[in-house]
């Protein structure tokens, strides 16, 4: 549905996005990951059509976003990292204004629907500037959803929220995922990506360094999987014993008897038996998205 | 058109939701009210004096000695309030990032520019509508020319439109409202002063300055003479600054 083809964006001499290509299928939820300043926001803005690419093309169902801005923008909902709010308006008037701009026919109906959906009914009459950050984020989301777009692009929807507000927004996101929309979600909360997305695209220093279904990426990491062992009596011998286990590539001790191991295959049983004499307390070793992310984004440096 | 109106309506509402709108309105009405009262009283006094001098009495013309100078002074008030009105049009949107709503909506750059401009002009229309009782009082007291009155309103509207076009352009070039207001006020002041220069300078220079002066061109309009060349001048002036603003906003997509 969305096709990003060899997109490059230069700001003067700085290369923000370097020859990025990826595709998002209809109804797919894609996690867009990368360190701060990697070019995530720039890429997302290019997809929304609010920023022009220096080279390359983004198309929505085969229609070039830059050549058909009106058509494509009407089908995309975008929540930037800082929600694009007019602080002097009431929530309801703001959402109505957004609905009008986005070409919604039944402005009143669409506004009330989305206001209820994102949980703003109670504050709908209040001035946007007087709302808490969590509510402001919801107003931003209402703006992105008011025209019932097929594609939703969310840039750091949790930024600046406290844990309770984060849970609330997360619940809203779950609801949106279940509505069969095509979603590109950028966030540093990898646990949420794992829970919500089927696919990830990882960008680092403007380049796409990894993409694909989460399970595949995890499988690709099998030759460097992480195992964390905690023992009661940490000592030099424990370190030596763990290092001696076949297929353990690296051992990195942490305070509190924690050892971070990098292993080349499934060897948890061997690691466990090596650790038992030193009082094994805990052992964990599932492949995690975090490992993939760190591996791919650090490799480049 | 729907988008232009939506943006314009939002801007007009924003003026009345923030202190800037009310302060400018209060300033404009208080000062123009003061000028109105003073000029009307002075004119009445002069008229009373001249009733004893029938020859001079014929010389005293309400349009020339009351209406024209009154509007001449409102031009100065506009010089101060228009930069204040337009400073936020783009600067605030860029700073608060609400520009992103406009840029990601199915709205063209031209619609954004025209919407914002119409918003400012809508506000100007509201404050000018609040001055309609001045001519009403003049018609009640005396016998001014309705044509002159209409063309005076047209003149003040065109001048405000020109000022707002300049102010909006500067607002699009900075995200700092103070910078925007200073640059637009400075530019308008220079354009104002050019008019004085045209009287001092001689020859071709005088003609050039006369051409560049926004205010000198007002004279014939305030006398009730609506020349198409003057209208074309103001419309081209406004059009030029709207075009520059358009180019600038279009460039937002490239930075």
Interface residues (C-beta under 8 A of the other chain):
Chain A: X11 X48 X49 X50 X51 X52 X69 X70 X71 X73 X74 X76 X78 X80 X82 X83 X84 X85 X86 X87 X88 X89 X93 X97 X98 X100 X101 X102 X103 X143
Chain B: X2 X3 X6 X7 X10 X13 X14 X17 X18 X96 X97 X98 X99 X100 X101 X102 X103 X104 X105 X106 X107 X108 X253 X254 X255
